[in-house]
Amino acid sequence: MPDNTISGYAARFGDETIIANSFREKLAPGTFARTLKERDVVALLDHDSGRVIGRASAGTLTLREDRIGLWFSLDVDTTTPEGQTALGTVRRQDIKGCSFGFNVRVERWEDGGDRLPLRIIEDVDLWEVTLTAFPAYPTTSASLRNADNAARRLRSKAQAAHRLRGIS
């Protein structure tokens, strides 16, 4: 039975990106801590609110902040066209990144000197995480977890090692 779970990082702390060729931006650790306690976040395909593929309050989207960033796990419904699209495009790695929809609550700016100014986001109201082919932060990730294949590979490797030692 295939695993229908997509997981990865919708955002990563400390990684810089350039927004609209106007400024640099990065996320501070703790950016999502408050909002994850207060809001019901949805998962979408390419920021399209008509293509909902998960929701925290429904138990189909799990979000947590760790030392790396905003990690997610999405239990995809294969009976919907959106779910089939999400699984297919992530499985093939046509989509392998994420983005997120938010309002900034706390930010600070640093002068860039001879570089673009830097916005450091410290707190947001998070509305959604999204699977997208064009993430603003290229270090985000989305991949299909396939526990069955991983277990099969591990078993196969162990069996090969046993055969080499003459163990059946």
JOKAGI-V972966 format. One record per residue. RES is the residue in three letters. OMEGA is omega in radians with two decimals (* if undefined). D_LAST is the distance of its C-alpha to the last C-alpha in whole Angstrom. Layout:
res:omega:d_last
RES:OMEGA:D_LAST
RES:OMEGA:D_LAST
This chain:
res:omega:d_last
MET:-3.11:27
PRO:3.08:29
ASP:-3.11:30
ASN:-3.11:34
THR:3.03:35
ILE:3.12:36
SER:3.13:37
GLY:3.12:38
TYR:3.09:42
ALA:3.11:45
ALA:3.12:47
ARG:-3.13:46
PHE:3.01:48
GLY:3.13:50
ASP:-3.13:49
GLU:2.99:53
THR:3.10:54
ILE:-3.11:57
ILE:3.05:59
ALA:-3.09:61
ASN:-3.07:62
SER:-3.13:64
PHE:3.02:62
ARG:-3.11:59
GLU:2.99:57
LYS:-3.10:54
LEU:3.10:53
ALA:3.02:53
PRO:-3.13:51
GLY:-3.09:52
THR:-3.03:53
PHE:-3.00:52
ALA:-3.10:51
ARG:-3.03:55
THR:3.11:54
LEU:3.10:51
LYS:-2.98:52
GLU:-2.96:55
ARG:3.00:54
ASP:-3.04:52
VAL:3.09:51
VAL:3.01:50
ALA:-3.08:47
LEU:2.93:49
LEU:3.04:48
ASP:3.09:50
HIS:-3.09:53
ASP:-3.09:54
SER:3.04:55
GLY:-3.10:54
ARG:-3.14:51
VAL:3.14:49
ILE:3.09:46
GLY:-3.14:45
ARG:-3.12:47
ALA:-3.08:47
SER:3.10:49
ALA:-3.13:47
GLY:-3.14:44
THR:3.10:42
LEU:3.06:43
THR:3.12:42
LEU:3.01:44
ARG:3.07:44
GLU:3.05:45
ASP:-3.08:43
ARG:-3.12:44
ILE:-3.10:43
GLY:-3.14:45
LEU:-3.14:45
TRP:3.10:41
PHE:2.99:41
SER:-3.02:38
LEU:3.08:40
ASP:-2.98:38
VAL:3.10:39
ASP:-3.10:41
THR:3.12:39
THR:3.13:42
THR:3.07:45
PRO:-3.14:46
GLU:3.12:46
GLY:3.11:42
GLN:3.10:41
THR:-3.14:43
ALA:-3.12:42
LEU:-3.10:38
GLY:-3.08:38
THR:3.09:40
VAL:3.11:38
ARG:-3.13:35
ARG:-3.07:36
GLN:2.93:38
ASP:2.99:41
ILE:3.13:42
LYS:3.13:41
GLY:-3.09:43
CYS:3.00:45
SER:3.12:49
PHE:3.10:51
GLY:-3.00:54
PHE:2.90:56
ASN:3.14:60
VAL:3.04:60
ARG:3.14:62
VAL:3.09:62
GLU:2.98:62
ARG:-3.08:63
TRP:3.02:64
GLU:3.09:64
ASP:-3.10:66
GLY:-3.06:64
GLY:3.12:67
ASP:3.07:67
ARG:3.08:63
LEU:3.08:63
PRO:-3.11:64
LEU:3.02:61
ARG:3.08:61
ILE:-3.12:58
ILE:-3.07:57
GLU:3.13:57
ASP:-3.13:57
VAL:2.84:57
ASP:-3.10:57
LEU:3.14:54
TRP:-3.03:54
GLU:2.90:51
VAL:-3.04:48
THR:2.98:48
LEU:-3.09:45
THR:3.09:47
ALA:-3.07:47
PHE:-3.14:49
PRO:3.06:49
ALA:3.06:52
TYR:-3.05:49
PRO:-3.13:47
THR:3.05:44
THR:-3.08:44
SER:3.02:40
ALA:3.11:39
SER:3.14:35
LEU:3.09:33
ARG:3.13:31
ASN:-3.11:27
ALA:3.14:25
ASP:3.13:23
ASN:3.14:22
ALA:3.11:22
ALA:3.13:19
ARG:3.12:17
ARG:3.14:18
LEU:3.09:16
ARG:-3.13:13
SER:3.13:13
LYS:3.13:14
ALA:3.13:11
GLN:3.12:8
ALA:3.11:10
ALA:3.11:10
HIS:3.14:7
ARG:3.12:6
LEU:-3.13:10
ARG:3.14:9
GLY:3.11:6
ILE:-3.13:4
SER:*:0
